[in-house]
């Protein structure tokens, strides 16, 4: 097996803490991997005017995958205020590094497994096993936004939709527009990824989660393409739900569902709900995957107030590490690591504050490493 190269981007806040925890288990496992560490995050925005420096992009291009910690993002006014004096007033605009990476490397699959591990005191019910496939490059996170609303765009919108008449009395500076952009190809490939996963793992249904009765054009496109893709998988049922009803049914009947597929913002919301069913964001791992690259990260934020305290739960980062190992061809190590994680949770001796315990981030990681 050839040695794979993995970029390591700790990022901000507790991203550094959980990356340190990940390397406790990686040093025990000794996978066939070479690591390259890179710069990303809020400090580089403040001092360089770019939270994703070009040198980091070049680093990623020469690696096979990335292990990512966490990132800090703030509102527009705060971004400008925290720049060093030399960079203020230069017209610099903060853009989320993780969103940029997803688009730059076409990481169109955001895969989030949500599994209820035994003896986790935070799980909603035993036996929950959910897998969310979220389209990762389009929708409301595509970054096509306007404020104030340009006159030529307003004219074009008025000519295409009678509903724009409602806004005739509002001046352009009082209107902000965020575009929800779907393409047929992207709808098709995220749904196909979900069906291929279900087929490989033996799940009998895929649920497409949208809102076509109201958001007719974009959600409608996703649902129509899902129906076409489903024809290629006759042994797997396609279920269709509205996103609001899906949130209710996940709480009521979480065991009825297995593989969910949806668009960018709906997927962000639904996957956090699924995460809470199995213990919260401390257990929420994710893999951002494309056809030639992948980035793995916990879905929690940077939690600056806890940075360096080694207080946060590292399990999400450790499960993300499992996903990374599997991606780079270290399947047996990935399975061994997940079993060790499951064993430590089941034993209940090492628990971070969110689980009602007093163990540190690194103590939990060391407990997992000792099981390997």
C-alpha positions in Angstrom: 0.0 0.0 0.0 1.4 3.4 -0.9 1.8 6.0 1.8 -1.0 8.6 1.8 -0.4 12.2 2.5 -2.8 14.0 4.9 -3.0 17.7 5.6 -3.7 18.7 9.2 -5.4 22.0 9.8 -6.1 22.5 13.5 -7.8 25.9 12.9 -9.1 27.9 15.9 -10.1 27.5 19.5 -10.8 23.9 20.5 -9.9 22.8 17.0 -6.3 22.6 18.4 -7.4 20.6 21.4 -9.3 17.9 19.5 -6.6 17.6 16.8 -4.2 16.9 19.7 -6.6 14.2 20.9 -6.8 12.7 17.4 -3.0 12.3 17.3 -3.0 10.4 20.6 -4.9 7.6 18.8 -3.1 8.0 15.5 0.3 7.6 17.1 -1.0 4.4 18.7 -2.4 3.1 15.4 0.6 4.1 13.3 -1.2 4.2 9.9 0.7 4.4 6.6 0.3 8.2 6.5 2.5 11.2 6.1 1.2 14.4 7.7 1.7 18.0 6.6 0.5 20.8 9.0 -1.0 24.0 7.6 -2.4 27.4 8.5 -6.0 28.3 8.6 -8.4 30.4 10.7 -9.1 33.6 12.5 -5.5 34.6 13.4 -4.6 34.5 9.7 -7.6 36.6 8.8 -6.6 39.3 11.4 -3.0 39.4 10.4 -3.0 38.6 6.7 -6.6 39.4 5.6 -7.2 35.8 4.5 -8.3 33.0 6.8 -7.3 30.5 4.1 -3.8 31.5 2.9 -2.7 30.5 -0.6 0.1 28.4 0.9 -2.5 26.3 2.6 -4.4 25.7 -0.6 -1.2 24.6 -2.3 -0.5 22.3 0.6 -3.9 20.7 0.2 -3.3 20.2 -3.5 -0.3 18.0 -2.8 -2.1 15.8 -0.3 -4.7 13.0 -0.5 -7.0 14.2 2.3 -7.3 16.6 5.2 -8.0 16.4 8.9 -9.6 19.6 10.1 -10.2 20.9 13.6 -12.6 23.9 13.9 -13.0 27.4 12.6 -14.1 30.8 14.0 -16.5 32.9 11.8 -18.0 36.2 12.8 -20.4 38.8 11.4 -19.1 41.2 8.7 -18.7 44.2 11.0 -16.7 42.3 13.6 -14.4 40.8 10.8 -13.4 44.3 9.7 -12.9 45.5 13.3 -10.5 42.7 14.2 -8.1 43.2 11.3 -4.7 44.7 12.2 -4.5 48.5 11.5 -2.5 48.0 8.3 -5.3 45.9 6.7 -8.3 48.0 7.7 -10.1 49.9 5.0 -8.6 47.8 2.2 -11.9 46.3 1.1 -11.1 42.9 2.5 -14.1 40.6 2.9 -14.1 37.6 5.2 -15.3 34.3 3.6 -15.7 31.1 5.5 -12.6 28.9 4.8 -14.5 25.7 5.1 -17.2 26.8 2.7 -14.4 28.0 0.3 -12.6 24.6 0.6 -15.8 22.7 -0.2 -16.3 24.7 -3.3 -12.7 24.9 -4.4 -12.2 21.2 -4.2 -15.7 20.3 -5.3 -16.4 18.4 -2.0 -20.0 18.0 -2.9 -20.8 15.2 -0.4 -21.1 16.2 3.3 -21.6 12.9 5.0 -22.6 12.9 8.6 -23.1 9.6 10.5 -25.2 9.8 13.6 -25.0 6.6 15.7 -26.3 6.0 19.2 -23.5 4.3 21.0 -24.5 2.0 23.9 -24.4 3.5 27.4 -24.2 7.1 26.2 -26.3 8.9 28.8 -27.1 11.6 26.2 -28.8 9.5 23.5 -32.5 10.0 22.8 -33.1 6.3 22.2 -31.1 3.2 21.8 -30.4 1.8 18.3 -30.6 5.1 16.3 -28.5 4.8 13.1 -28.8 7.7 10.8 -26.7 8.8 7.8 -27.1 12.3 6.4 -26.0 13.1 2.9 -26.0 16.9 2.4 -25.2 18.6 -0.9 -22.2 20.7 0.0 -21.4 23.2 -2.7 -24.7 24.9 -3.8 -28.0 26.1 -2.3 -28.1 29.0 0.1 -24.4 28.5 0.9 -23.2 29.1 -2.6 -22.3 32.7 -1.6 -24.3 34.5 -4.3 -25.8 37.4 -2.3 -26.7 41.0 -2.8 -27.1 44.0 -0.4 -28.3 46.5 -1.4 -30.3 45.0 -4.2 -28.9 46.3 -7.5 -31.4 48.1 -9.7 -30.8 45.9 -12.8 -31.3 42.7 -10.7 -34.5 44.2 -9.3 -35.8 44.9 -12.8 -35.0 41.3 -13.9 -36.7 39.8 -10.8 -39.7 42.0 -11.4 -40.0 40.8 -15.0 -39.9 37.1 -14.0 -42.0 37.0 -10.8 -45.2 38.8 -9.9 -44.3 38.2 -6.2 -41.7 40.9 -6.4 -44.5 43.5 -6.5 -44.7 43.1 -2.7 -41.3 44.8 -2.4 -42.0 47.7 -4.7 -42.2 50.2 -1.7 -38.8 49.1 -0.3 -35.7 50.9 -1.5 -32.8 48.7 -2.7 -30.7 49.5 0.4 -33.4 47.9 2.5 -33.4 44.6 0.6 -31.0 41.8 1.0 -31.1 38.8 -1.3 -29.4 35.4 -0.9 -29.7 33.0 -3.9 -30.7 29.4 -3.4 -29.0 27.9 -6.5 -29.5 24.2 -7.5 -28.1 22.5 -10.6 -29.5 19.3 -12.0 -26.1 17.6 -12.0 -25.4 18.4 -8.4 -28.9 17.2 -7.3 -28.3 14.0 -9.2 -24.9 13.2 -7.8 -25.7 13.8 -4.1 -28.8 11.6 -4.4 -26.7 8.9 -6.2 -24.1 9.0 -3.5 -26.8 8.4 -0.9 -28.3 5.5 -2.8 -24.9 3.9 -3.5 -24.1 4.1 0.2 -27.5 2.5 1.1 -26.9 -0.2 -1.5 -23.3 -0.9 -0.1 -24.4 -1.0 3.5 -27.7 -2.9 3.0 -30.1 -0.1 4.0 -33.6 -0.5 2.4 -34.7 3.1 2.0 -33.3 6.6 1.2 -35.3 9.6 2.3 -35.1 12.8 0.3 -35.8 15.8 2.6 -36.9 19.0 0.8 -39.8 21.5 0.6 -41.2 21.2 -2.9 -44.7 22.3 -2.0 -43.4 25.8 -1.2 -39.9 26.2 -2.6 -41.1 24.8 -5.9 -38.3 25.2 -8.3 -35.2 24.3 -6.3 -36.7 21.6 -4.0 -38.8 20.5 -6.9 -35.6 19.9 -9.0 -34.0 17.9 -6.2 -37.1 15.6 -5.8 -37.5 15.1 -9.5 -33.9 14.1 -9.9 -34.2 11.8 -6.8 -37.0 9.9 -8.5 -34.9 9.4 -11.6 -31.9 8.1 -9.6 -34.1 5.8 -7.6 -35.0 3.8 -10.7 -31.4 2.5 -10.8 -31.8 1.0 -7.4 -35.0 -1.1 -7.5 -34.2 -2.8 -4.1 -34.2 0.5 -2.2 -37.3 2.6 -1.6 -37.3 6.3 -2.1 -39.2 8.2 0.6 -40.1 11.9 0.2 -40.6 14.2 3.1 -40.9 17.9 3.8 -38.1 19.3 5.9 -40.4 20.6 8.7 -42.2 17.3 9.0 -38.9 15.4 8.9 -37.8 17.2 12.0 -40.9 16.2 13.8 -40.8 12.6 12.6 -37.1 12.2 13.5 -38.0 13.0 17.1 -41.1 10.8 17.0 -39.8 7.8 15.1 -36.0 8.0 14.6 -35.8 4.2 14.0 -37.9 4.5 10.8 -35.1 6.2 9.0 -31.6 5.3 7.9 -30.2 7.3 5.0 -31.3 10.9 4.4 -30.3 13.1 1.5 -31.0 16.8 1.2 -29.7 20.2 0.1 -27.1 22.4 1.8 -29.0 24.4 4.5 -31.6 21.8 5.1 -28.8 19.3 5.6 -27.0 21.5 8.0 -30.2 21.8 10.1 -31.3 18.2 9.9 -27.9 16.8 10.6 -27.6 18.8 13.8 -31.0 17.5 14.9 -29.8 14.0 14.2 -26.6 14.7 16.1 -28.6 15.7 19.2 -30.6 12.4 19.0 -27.3 10.6 19.5 -25.7 12.8 22.1 -25.0 16.2 20.6 -22.3 17.9 18.6 -19.6 16.2 20.7 -20.5 13.0 18.8 -21.1 14.6 15.4 -18.4 13.7 12.8 -18.4 14.5 9.1 -16.6 13.8 5.9 -16.6 16.4 3.1 -15.9 14.3 0.0 -15.5 14.8 -3.7 -14.3 12.6 -6.6 -10.6 13.2 -5.9 -10.2 14.8 -2.4 -11.8 14.7 1.1 -11.7 16.7 4.3 -12.8 15.3 7.6 -13.9 17.4 10.6 -16.1 17.4 13.7 -19.2 19.5 13.1 -18.9 21.6 16.3 -17.5 25.1 16.3 -14.3 26.5 17.7 -15.7 27.3 21.2 -13.1 30.0 21.9 -14.0 30.2 25.7 -12.9 26.6 26.1 -9.7 26.8 24.0 -6.7 25.2 25.7 -8.8 24.0 28.6 -9.1 20.4 27.2 -12.7 20.4 28.3 -14.6 19.5 25.1 -15.6 16.1 24.0 -13.2 14.6 21.4 -15.4 11.8 20.2 -16.6 13.7 17.1 -13.0 14.3 16.1 -12.1 10.7 16.8 -15.0 9.4 14.6 -14.0 11.9 11.9 -10.5 10.3 12.2 -12.2 6.9 11.6 -13.8 8.3 8.4 -10.4 9.6 7.3 -8.6 6.3 7.9 -11.3 4.5 5.9 -11.0 7.0 3.0 -7.2 6.6 2.7 -7.5 2.8 2.6 -6.8 2.0 6.3 -10.2 0.2 6.8 -9.0 -2.2 9.4 -7.6 0.6 11.5 -10.7 2.6 11.1 -12.8 -0.3 12.4 -10.5 -0.9 15.3 -10.7 2.8 16.3 -14.5 2.9 16.2 -14.7 -0.3 18.3 -12.3 1.4 20.9 -14.5 4.5 20.9 -17.6 2.4 21.4 -15.9 0.4 24.2 -14.9 3.5 26.1 -18.4 5.0 25.8 -20.0 1.8 27.0 -17.6 1.5 29.9 -18.6 4.9 31.2 -15.4 5.5 33.2 -14.1 8.4 31.0 -16.7 11.1 30.3 -16.3 14.8 29.5 -18.4 17.5 31.1 -21.2 17.2 28.5 -21.7 13.6 29.4 -21.8 14.4 33.1 -18.2 13.5 33.8 -15.0 15.3 34.7 -12.5 13.7 32.2 -10.5 16.0 30.0 -10.3 15.9 26.2 -6.9 14.1 26.3 -7.9 11.7 29.0 -10.8 10.4 26.8 -8.4 10.1 23.9 -5.9 8.2 26.0 -8.6 5.9 27.2 -9.5 5.1 23.5 -5.9 4.7 22.6 -5.4 2.2 25.5 -8.1 0.0 23.9 -6.3 -0.3 20.6 
